[in-house]
Amino acid sequence: MKKAVASGSYEVNGKRLERFSRRESGRAILFRTVQPEGIEITVTVRRRRGRSGGLEISHRIANRSKRELVLGACQPFSIEFSSSDPAEVRLFLNSGNPDNTCVARAGARPPFPKNSIRWLPADAERLVHTGMDFMLAFDPESRQALICHALTFQSDSPFFTCPAPRPGETGLRLELRGDYRGFRLKPGERLEGDRYLVRRGRDPFRLLEEMADELARANRTRLPRETLWGWCSWYSRAQEINRRYVIDSARLMQKRLGGRGRPLVLVDHGWQAARGTLGRHEQSDRRFPGGMKRLAGEIRALGGRPAIWFSPVRYNGASPFLKAHPEAALREARSDEALKYRERPDENGQASYFLDPTHPQTRREVVRCLERFSGWGYDYVKADYVEIPDWFAYRHHDRRTAANGPVNRALFETIYPAARRLEMRVLACITFNDRLAGLKDDQRVAHDTNPAAGPGHLAAMATTVFSRYFYHRRLQHNDPDCLCLTGRPPKKPEMSEGEARLRTLVVFLSGGTILLGDDPALVPEERFDLFRRCLPVFGRTGRPLDLFEADGVPAVHRLEVPDYGDGRVLAAFTNFTGQPRTFRLEAAAPDLRRPAAGLELFSGREFRLEAGESSVTVPPLDAALYLLVPELGHPWLTGTDRHWTGGFKGVVDRLAWEPAGRVLRFRFRNLFKHPEARFWIQWPKGYRPAGVRTSGAAAAWEAGGVLRLARPSISENIQISFKTGEVQKDV
């Protein structure tokens, strides 16, 4: 692979430099040029040791002259990827919008998500795929994959490009491109570029997962252990919230869940003064008598964890801060006017503006907000409306952060250290995942899960969640946005049962934060049970096995449950189309030992999986979730209906078979007030159940070897004794 790496070109003072000498030194290759004008550029390619291997690439620009240098676009390196059919190579990339992660065929034409393709001036007649921060190429025929990604984001604004292949070509070329437009290098100064990693492998999923691990190590990421759950105010009332509604919702959540656990209570956009005006973070209004400090205290008294929303860089023009410090606004490059948010006015119909994240006054304002929230009693903050425009088109205070990557980081380099000092947890909302490595705890990975949105929007939301699975618990805790289980008439009819299951499965497979987005008073018990069965949070994320083959939303997912060491696996199937879809069950569990007991968790249907193929048909806008457990030759627990995993150590622990006494033991941890619970028990020929003992719950057998417990306690010890002899499962 070292021979496939080539140096590129740099633009300095309007001149393109592209002739580099090459020198090998041990495990490294140095590409270097020294110009008469005093410009020295070095690109270093170093082979890494260890299991992960790969090539680490860095670059440096030094000004050896006595005059200032003006930098421009650059292409530090390119690398070749061979394939028998380059047009069919899959390109996985993060497009120019934080909401869009997509897979495209290298030879395919539009449409693709916004900003995922472009025509570069140097090759105007040729389609060029573009990925921010990383790009993965995968050849499904040869099962070869190549990934290029940034490790750090201190100076560059990286994007990777791959020109679509022309007829007859036998390979692709992936190039790293950057842009230092407007960056001025003073005499004697040196610019250290960021570090990049290039790796090959046969498993594209593993390459993505290892990329997240590498990013976490390079940026010293330290995540909280706990993945959170709770309730958010936004989708039920938007800005029409008040103290009474928040307190009633928090109290009802605790009542319906048995008052156990510590749910997050996220007071979203709308609490600010003047009915939720952007930038009015200094206080609330009469809708919250006693202020936000009183509200936080009441939430804590109910057993909840108070969380608060704020907008760190988008402020209303009438906000006290912007009136006092107009110089902190981001400026148009040509007119020097304050940058107005063009997409739409804020929710009060007023104009809003972007603050300059690099300006000292903006930094001070952000820290003041966090200190104020902490003083009120909030230890979780959601930083929203941080979608960064094309910073090159604007003037900002610190020109050394002209590149897009550093400007994205500049804001959170202010937020995160202050939040850590104040012992607050940070959720970054709608911004780039990679560029904030080490500067957030949680991150939104989905479009809004608006309950009034149609199937197309729901499919786009699911795509962003599934295609970012590899970040979870490596770079961040993934936040799939809220779980909304009821419609919002008259905009949308009552949500169907299938769509409610589909939304639940998307959030559950994310492994991340689980926040109910509905008014708890309006959620029927059977719908609330979909949310309850997500708790406690499992924390592991499903792998979308058809990520590189799916033309739409990935539909086949695998989630391993290693808690009991019996090889059990969850197979999930989603259908976002208007027609039924049929899948092979083996697609999600090709290595499952057979025979195996199967359980469809949404319907409770039990079956036995033997040799041969099994098909699964999922209705339109619906989902199916299968628990598959290999038969062990002795009685064993297949699963329970009280959690979407079918059971893990947070729900069922102390699972053991005692062959001497022929006893199956386990404990059911009823942490969230389930009024009853069912357990599917498997036993081979030659065994029959003889008796059941519990800690007090009434137990009864149902057809199919199902043990039902009525009114289980918070900790229910269950002991099932067996005798030898033939017996039917309809005991």
N, C-alpha and C positions, 0 to 999 in steps of 0.2 A: 504494500500500500504506500510505502514511502516514495516509491518512484512515480506513483500516480499523482502526487501532490505537486502543484506548480505555483510559482509566485504570480501575482497579478499586477496591478498598477495603482498609482497614487496620483492625485491631482494637487499640485502645490503652485501657488501664484499663477494659476491658470494654465500651467504646463503639465502634461501627462507624462509620468515617469513609469516605464514598464520594462526596462532592461536591467535585470538583476544578475549578479554573479552568484554562483552556487558553490558551497564548500561544505564537505562532510566532516564532522568532528564527533567521534564516538557514536552515540546513539542519536545525534542531532544533525540536522541539515540547516545551514544558514543561507538565506537569500539576502543579498546586500547590495545597495547602491549608494555611492557617494557622488554628489553632483558638484560641479564647479561653484554653484551658487551657495554652497555650504549646507546643503540638505543631505542628511544621512538617514537612510531607512533600512531597517533590519527586520526580516521575518524569520523566526526560529521554529523549526518543526522538530519535535523531540518525541522519540518512541518511549512510551510509558511502560514500566515494569508492573508485574502483578497479574492477577487473574483478569482484571478488566481490560488491561492493555490499551491499545489505541494510540493515536497520535495527539499530542498536545501542541497547539500552535499559538504563538504570541507574536506581537509586532511592536515596533518602537520607531518613533520619528523624532529626530534630534535636529535642532537649529544650530549649526556651527558657524553661521554667518554673523554679520554685524547689523543686519536689518531684520525687520519683522516678516514672518512668513504667513501667508494666508492659505489655509488648507481647504480642500474640497472633498469630492467623492473619492472613495478608495475601494480596491478589491484586493485584500491581502493574500488570498489564495483560492485555488480551485482544485477539484478532485474528480477523478473519473469513476464511473460506475458502469460496468459492462453488463449487457443483457442480450439474449438472443432476440428478444422482441421489446425494444425500449419503449414502444408506444403503450405497452400493457403494464409497465412498471407503475406501482402505486406510490404516490407522493403524499406523505402525511405531514401537514404543516399547520402552523398557527398563523392565520392570515393577519392583515393589518388592522383588524378590529378585535378587541379583547373577547367579543362574543363568538367569534368564528374560529373553530378548529375543524379542518376538513381533510378528506382523502380524495385525491383526484388521480385519474390515469394520466400519465405523462403526455400521452398523445391525444388526449381528449380535448374537445373545444368547450367553450362556455355553454350553459351558465354554471358558475361556481359562486360560493359566498363572496360577499363584498371584499374587495382588496386582495383576494387570493391569487389573482393573475394581473399582469401588467405587460405593456410593451415598452421595453427599455429603449432609450434613444439610440444606443449603439447597435441595436438589432431590431429596427422598427417593424420589419415585416414578419417577425417570428414571435410566436406566443411564448411568454416566459412566466413560469409559475414562481410565486414569491411567498416565502414563509418568514415571519418574524421570529428571530431568536433561535429557531431550530428548523431542520428539515430531515425527514427520514424517507429513504427510497427503498422499496421492497419489491423484489421480483418473485411473484407467486410460483413461477414455473421452476426456477432453480432454488427457491427458498433461501435466497441471499438478501441481506439487508445492509444498508449503510446509513449511519446517522451522523449529522454534523450539528453541533450546538454550542452556544456560548456558555462559558463557565462563570464569568463575572460580567458586570455591567457598570463599570466605573467611568468609561470614557467613550465607548463606541455606541453607535445606533445600528446594530447588526440586522441584516436580513439576508437570507439565503435564496438564491435563484437557481432555476433549472430550466433552460430553454427546451421547448418541446422538440422531440426528435424529428429530423427530416427523413424522407424515404431513403432506405439503404443504410442509414446509420446503425451502428451496432452498440452504441453506448450513450450514456448521458453524462453531462458535466454539471456538477453542483458547485456553485461559486458563493463565496462569502463577499458581501458588499456592505460598505459602511458609508457614513457621510459625516464629515466634519465641517460642513458649510458654515462659513463665518467664523470658524475657530482660528484665532491668531496666536502664533507661536513666537514669543519674544526671543531676542538673541540670547543664546546660551540655554534656552529652555528645552526640555525633552518631554515628549508625550508618550507615556506607556499605554499601549493599547490593551484591550482586554484579552483574556485567554479563551481558547476554543478547543473543543475535543472532537475528534473524528474516530469512529469505531465501526467495525464490521461484525456481522453475526448471522446466524440462521434463524433466530427467533426475534421478530420485530417487537413483540411485547416486552421481552426481557431488555432489549436495548432502550426502550422508553422508560422502563422502571429504573434501569441503572442510570439513565440520564438524570432522573429526579434525585437519585441518591448522590450523584456527583455534584449536582447543583447545591444540594443541602450541605455537603461537606465543604465545598469551595466557599460558601457564604455563611458557614458556621450557624446553620439553622438549629434552633433548640425549640421544639414544640411542646406545648402542654400535653400531658398524657390523656386527658379526658376529652372525648368527643361529646359536644353538648346537645341538649334537646330542650324543647319548651314551646313557647307561643310568641307570635309576632302580630302586631296590631295593624299592619299596613293593608292587607288585602280585604279585610272585613270592613274597615271604616275609612281607609286612606287618611286624609288630614282631619276628618271629622271625629277626633278622639277627645276624651276628657278624662279627668281623674276617676270618676265613677265607673266608666266603661272599662278602663284598665284594671281597676281593683276588682270589679265584679268578674272579669274574665280570669284573672289570676286565681281568685277564690274558687271559681267553678272548675278550673283545670285541676286544682288540688283535690277538690271533692270527688271529681270523676276518676281520679287516679289514686284515691285512697290516701292523699296527703303524704305520699312517699317520694323520695327523691328531691332534687332541688332544681325545678324547671327554670330555664331562662325566660324572663319576661321582657321582651324587646319592645320598648316604646319607640316606634319608628317615626318617620318624617311626619310632622304636624304638631309636635309638642311646643315648638318655638313660639315666641311672642308674635302678635299680629296674625294669628291663625296660621302659624307654620311658615312665616316668611323666611326665605333662605338667608342665612347669615345672622339671624337673630338668636344666637346661642347664649346670650347673656341672661335670659330669663324666659319664663313662659307668661301666660296671661290668665285671666280669671277662670278659664276652663279647668285650671289646675290650682284650686285654692290651697294655700300653704306652699306652693311652688314645687319644683321637681325634687327637692330634698325630702319633703314630706312624702311624696309618692314613693321614692326609693325605700324609705323606712317602712312604709306600709307593705310594700312588696316583700321585703325581708321578713317582716312579722308573719306573713302568710307562708313562709318557707320557700319563697322564690329568690331568684338571682336577678337583680335589676340591671337592665342593659339599655343603652341610649344610642340614638342615631344622630349623626351630624354630617354636614357637608363642608369639608375643609377648604375647598378651592372654588366653589361656586356660590357667589353671594348676590343678593338683591342689591340693586343700585341705591336703594334708600336705606340700607343697613348702616348703623352707626359707625361700624369699622371703615367701610368704604368712604363714607363722608369725611371721616377724620384722616384717612390715609389713601387718597386716590392714587398715590404713586405706587401702591402695592398691586394694582391691577395689571394684568398682562396687556401688552400694547400691540396694536397692529404695526407691522413692520413699515408700511408705507405712510400711513396717516398719523401714526402715533396715538390713535384713539384707543380707549379701553376696549378690550375684546369682549363683545357681547355674545351671549349664548344664542346661536342663530336657529337652532332646531325648533325651539318653541319657548314661549315665556314660562315662568314658573307657575306653580299650581294656583297662585293668586292672580295670574294674568299680568304680572309685572316683569320687566326686563331684568335679567341676571347677567352677571359678568364673571369671568375667570380671574382668580388671583394668581399672581406669579409665585410658584412654589419656592423660587430661589431668592425672593426678596426678604430681607431681615424682618420687615414688619409682618409679612405673612407667617413666617416661622414663629414669631412671638405670639401672634394671634392663635395659631394652632395649639401651641403649648398652653396658653391661657385657657382655651376651651377645655383641654384635657384635665388641667388642674381644677377647673370649676366642676366638671362632671365628677371627678374623684371626690372632691369635697362634698358634693351632694350625696355621695354614697353609691355611685355606679362604678362597677369594676369590669364592664364589658362595653366596648364602643364599636359601632358600625360606621366606617368611613365610606360614604357614598358620594355619588356624582363626581367621581375622580376620573371620568373618561377624559383622556388627555388629547387635545387636538394636535394638529401637525405643528409641533413647536418651532420648526424651522421658519415658518411664515410669520413669526412674531418676535418682538423684542422682549427680553427679560433681563433681570438684574445681573445674573452671573453668566457671562458669555462662555465660560469654560464648560458649562453644562448644556451647550447648544444641542448636543446629540440627544435623540429621543430617549434612549435608555437611561442616561444619567438624570434627565428631568423627571422621568417616571419615579426614579429612586429618590430624588431630592425631597419630594413631599413626604415619603414614608421614612426617610432618614431623620425627619423631624418628628413624625408621629410616633414611631415605634420605640426609640430610646426613652422618650418622655412617658409613654404608656408603661414600659417596663419599670421605670423608676417609680411610677405611681401604682404598680401592681395591677394594671389593667390588661385585659385581653383585647386584641384587635382583629376585627373582621374587615378585610379589604373587599370592596364591592365594585364590580365592573372595571377591572383593570388587568394588566398583563400578569400571568402567573410567574413566569421565569424571572422577569426583571425585578420583582420584589422579593427574591429569595433572601431569607434571613430577616425580613422586615415586616412580617405579619404572622399571625397565628392561624387564622381561618381565612378562606377566600371563596367568594362566590364563583361557581363554575358553571352557572346556568343563566339563560335568559329568565326574565320574570315568569313566574308560574301563575300568572293571572287566571283566576277561575273563569273569567269571561272570555278567555282566548279560545280560538278554534283549534282543530286538530293540527293544522300546519304549524302554528306557534308552539303547540305542545311537542311536536316532533322535533322542532329546532332546539327547544329547551333540552329534551332528552339527549340529542346528539352531543351538545356541549358537555353534558354531565358524563355520558359514557366515554367520550373521547379524551377526557382528562382524568380518568380513573387513577393513572399511575402517579399523580401528584400526591394523592391522599396519604397522610401520615408519613410522608417523606419530605415534601417541601412545605406542606400546609395541611390543615384539616379542611377537606372539601366541604363547601356549603352548597347544596343543590337548590337553594331557596326554599320557600315554604311548601308544605304539603296542604293543598287546598282540596277539600273533599265534597264541597257543595257548590252548586252553580250560583250565579248572581243575576236573577231575573231583574228587569226585563231584557237585559243585554244578552243573556244566555239562559236557555231552559235549565231545569234541574239536571245536574250531572248524572249520567248513566252509571250503573253499577260497574260496568266494564271500564269506563274511564277512571272511576275512583280507584279500581284495582290497579290500573295502568300507572296512574300518578303515584300510588303507594309504592309500587315496585321500583320505579325510577329512583325515588328518594332512598328506599331501602338499599338498592344495589350500589348507591354512591358510597355507602359506608360512613357518610359524613353527618353533619348537623341535621337534626330533625326538628323542625319548628312547625307547629300547626298554624295555618294561615287563616282559618275560619273563625267566626264568632263562636266560642264554645257553647253558647246557649242555643245555637241553631243547628248543631251537628247531631243527627240522629244517632242512637246508640250503636247501631250496626256499622255506621260510617266511622264513629269515634273508635270503634274496636279495631278498624284498620290502622289507625294511628297508634293505639295502645299496643298492638302486636309488633310494632317496631321497637318497643322499649323492653329492657334497656338496650341502648345503642350497641349493635354488634361491632361496629368499627372497621370491619374488613370490607373491601370493595370488590365487586364482581368484575371479571375480565370479559370485555365484549369480543367474543371469539371470531365474529365475522366483521370486525372493524375495517379490515382492508378489502373485503369482498362486497360489502353491502353497498347498494346504490343509494339507499336512503339511510334511515336510522339503523344502527346495529341492533339486531334482533335476538341474537343467541348469546347467552351469558353463562358463565361458570363462576360459582362461589364456593370455595372449600371451607369446610367446618372441621378443623383438626382437633377439636377439644377432647374427643373421646377415643382417638386413635383407631377408629374402625373404618376409615376410608370413605366416610360419607361426603356427599357433594350435593350442592344445590344447582339445578339446571333451570334457568329462567328464559322465557320467550315473550317478546313484546310485539305487538302489531299496531302500528300507527296508521294503517291504511283503511280504506272503506270496504275491503274484501277479506274473507277468511284467508288465513295463511297456514300452511302445513309445514312442519319441521320434523327432522329426525331427532329423537331424544338422544341418540348416541352422539350427535354433533357437539353437545355440551359435556358429555362424559364418556369419551372414547376409551378411557383406561379403567373404567369401573369394573370391579370384580363381580362376576355373576355366578349364581343367581343373586338377585338383590331385591329388597323390599322397596316399593315406591309409594310415595304419598304426594298427591296434588294438594298443596296447602290451602289454596283458595276455596276449593270445594270439599276437601276432606276425603276425596276418593282414594282408596288404597288399591294397589295392584302388585303383581309379582313380575319382575323383569328377568326374563330368561334369555337363551340364545336367540339370535335373529334381531331384526330391526324393529323399532317401535316408533310410530309416528305420533305427532302432537298437532292438533288443529286448534288455532287460536282465533276466536271471532274478531270482527272488525273493532278497532279501538278498544282492545282488551289485552290481557296478559295471562300467563300461566306460570306457576312456580312449583317445581317438582323437587322433592327431597328423595335422594336415592341412597340407600344404606345396604352394603353387602351383607348377606346372611352369614352368620358366624358359627353355626352348628350348635348353638345353645340359645335359650331365651334371651331376648335383648329388646331395648327400647328403640323403635323406629323413630318416633318423634311425637311432639305435642302440637296442638293447634294454638297455643298461647304465644307463639313467637314465629316470625317469618323465617327464621333459621330452622324451625322444627325442633329447636333446643340447642343451646350451648351453655357453657358453665355459668353464664349470668342468669340463666333461667332454670336449667336442670343440672345439678352437680352431684357428686358422690355416686355416679353411676357405676355399678359393679355387679358382676355375676359371681356368686359363690357356689362352685360346683359341689362342695361337700354337702351343703345343706339344701342344694337346688333352690337357691333364693336369688331373686333379682331385686336389687336395692337402688334407690335414687331419691334425691330430694328436689321437690318443686319449690322454687323461690317465687312466691306470688307477690312481687314487689309493687304491682300496679293494679291491685284490687280487681282481679279477674273473678267474676262471680262463680264461674265453673271452669273446668279444664278437662280436656280429653287427651289420652295418651294411647298411641298405637303400639301395641306390644307384638313382637314376632316371636314364634317358637317353632322349632322343627318337629318333624314326626317323632313320636316317642315321648313327647312332653304334653302335659295338660296342667292348667292352673288349678291349684288346690285351695288357695286362700289369699286374701289381701288384708294388710294392716296399714293404717294411716295414722297421722298425728291427731286426727279428730274429724277430718272431712268424711262425709258420706261417700262411699265408693260403690260403683255398680258396673257390671260388664254389659257392653252393648255388642251387637252383631259385628263380626269382623275382627275380634280381638281388640276392641277399644275399651279402655278403662276410663270411666267418667267420674270425676270428683266434683261434688257439690259443696259450695261455700268453703273452699280451701283457705287455710290460714296463711300468714305471711311466709311461713317456713313449714312445709308439709313433707314429712318423711314417709316414704312409700316402700312397702316390702311385699313382694309377690312371691309366694311359695309355689313350687311345681311338683307334680308327681309324674312318674313315667307312665306311658300308655297313650294310645291313640285318642285324638279328640278333634272335633271340628272347630273352626275359628269362630262360628256363631255360638259362642258359649252362653 
